[in-house]
Each structure stands twice: as structure tokens, then as C-alpha cells.
Amino acid sequence: KPQFYLIHKNQKAAVVPMEKSATCKIYVVDENGTPVSNAVVSLNPDISVPGAGRTLFGNSIQLSFRSYLKKLSTSHHWPDLEDDLSGNEFESKTDESGLAVIKNLPAGGKESITVVHDSYFPIASDEIRVDLRKGKVTESIAILKKR
């Protein structure tokens, strides 16, 4: 269960050490090497929770915590899951140079990339995998085929 602590004026602020995150740069081009703009590039990093299996990074943890808070308080509106998880924070659109940058990724493993554009066949998640390392930038190229 979450625990709540009242912080008094004479107490020091808590410092929570964070792990460095990873950044992924994906260059999207067509078969001729021409940059493809407005392609949607996404990753779905997941975590393994001992005794609970695998989950999309943070989604089920956030849902469980919010459900607990809703039970505690009827005076405050806790948004539904769709309110703040409807978009993928691990997603980016390519710019004119075909570059998509996704920051603040959980590091520590190989993750699959999906690339989608209306004029091209999509790249499924297992076709490109990137190794996300703490504090590092990983780069990869995705080559799309015209529909």
C-alpha cells in the first residue's frame, strides 16, 4: 500500500535518486534513401515485476495507485486511466529530415520499434530492435517500402 508522510517545516526535503534514462533517435527513409517526414515512431518498453509478470512501463502500476487513491477520497476527482495515458509518451513524429527522437526511455534492454505512415507499409515491432542503455543515445535507421 502507498504510505503518506506529513513533512514538517523543520524537516529536510527528501532526495530520490533516479536512474538515467535512454534516448532513441530513429532516422526514417524510403527505399531510395529519401527522408520520410510525419512518420509515427513508437516504442513500448515494458518492465518485469517479480510475481506479477510483464507490463507496459508504469501503466498498470499507475492504474493500481489511482484505484487505491479513489477509494481513499471521494472529495477529489482522480482522472480515469484514459485521461492521461491515451497518448504514448514513447512516441514521436519524424521531422523534414526523417528524424524522430524519443527521450526518457527506461534503459536496460532491447526494445522493439514500430514505424507507421499512411503512404508506406508499416514496420512491425520485431523488425527493428534497439538496445537502450542508461544515459546513452541509441540511433537506428528504418527503411519504409511504398504501398
Solvent accessible surface area in square Angstrom, and as a share of the most:
residue,aa,sasa,rsa
1,K,203,0.86
2,P,43,0.27
3,Q,133,0.59
4,F,132,0.55
5,Y,170,0.65
6,L,139,0.69
7,I,113,0.57
8,H,103,0.46
9,K,212,0.90
10,N,139,0.71
11,Q,95,0.42
12,K,187,0.79
13,A,86,0.67
14,A,83,0.64
15,V,135,0.78
16,V,107,0.62
17,P,119,0.75
18,M,161,0.72
19,E,131,0.59
20,K,147,0.62
21,S,45,0.29
22,A,0,0.00
23,T,26,0.15
24,C,0,0.00
25,K,61,0.26
26,I,0,0.00
27,Y,74,0.28
28,V,0,0.00
29,V,26,0.15
30,D,24,0.13
31,E,107,0.48
32,N,136,0.70
33,G,46,0.44
34,T,74,0.43
35,P,63,0.40
36,V,8,0.04
37,S,43,0.27
38,N,94,0.48
39,A,0,0.00
40,V,43,0.24
41,V,0,0.00
42,S,16,0.10
43,L,1,0.00
44,N,84,0.43
45,P,2,0.01
46,D,46,0.24
47,I,45,0.23
48,S,72,0.47
49,V,48,0.27
50,P,130,0.82
51,G,94,0.91
52,A,77,0.60
53,G,44,0.42
54,R,156,0.57
55,T,25,0.15
56,L,86,0.43
57,F,84,0.35
58,G,23,0.22
59,N,53,0.27
60,S,52,0.34
61,I,94,0.48
62,Q,62,0.28
63,L,78,0.39
64,S,72,0.47
65,F,85,0.36
66,R,21,0.08
67,S,49,0.31
68,Y,57,0.22
69,L,17,0.09
70,K,81,0.34
71,K,168,0.71
72,L,102,0.51
73,S,32,0.21
74,T,139,0.81
75,S,114,0.74
76,H,102,0.46
77,H,137,0.61
78,W,67,0.23
79,P,43,0.27
80,D,72,0.37
81,L,51,0.25
82,E,121,0.54
83,D,88,0.46
84,D,75,0.39
85,L,48,0.24
86,S,98,0.63
87,G,57,0.55
88,N,48,0.25
89,E,132,0.59
90,F,16,0.07
91,E,82,0.37
92,S,25,0.16
93,K,125,0.53
94,T,5,0.03
95,D,59,0.30
96,E,151,0.68
97,S,64,0.42
98,G,0,0.00
99,L,37,0.19
100,A,1,0.00
101,V,48,0.28
102,I,4,0.02
103,K,129,0.55
104,N,108,0.55
105,L,0,0.00
106,P,30,0.19
107,A,29,0.23
108,G,70,0.67
109,G,26,0.25
110,K,121,0.51
111,E,28,0.13
112,S,22,0.14
113,I,0,0.00
114,T,37,0.22
115,V,0,0.00
116,V,68,0.39
117,H,38,0.17
118,D,130,0.67
119,S,45,0.29
120,Y,21,0.08
121,F,107,0.45
122,P,67,0.42
123,I,13,0.06
124,A,59,0.46
125,S,50,0.32
126,D,109,0.57
127,E,120,0.54
128,I,23,0.12
129,R,123,0.45
130,V,5,0.03
131,D,39,0.20
132,L,1,0.01
133,R,145,0.53
134,K,108,0.46
135,G,46,0.44
136,K,122,0.52
137,V,83,0.48
138,T,26,0.15
139,E,105,0.47
140,S,26,0.17
141,I,108,0.55
142,A,0,0.00
143,I,102,0.52
144,L,0,0.00
145,K,120,0.51
146,K,125,0.53
147,R,154,0.56
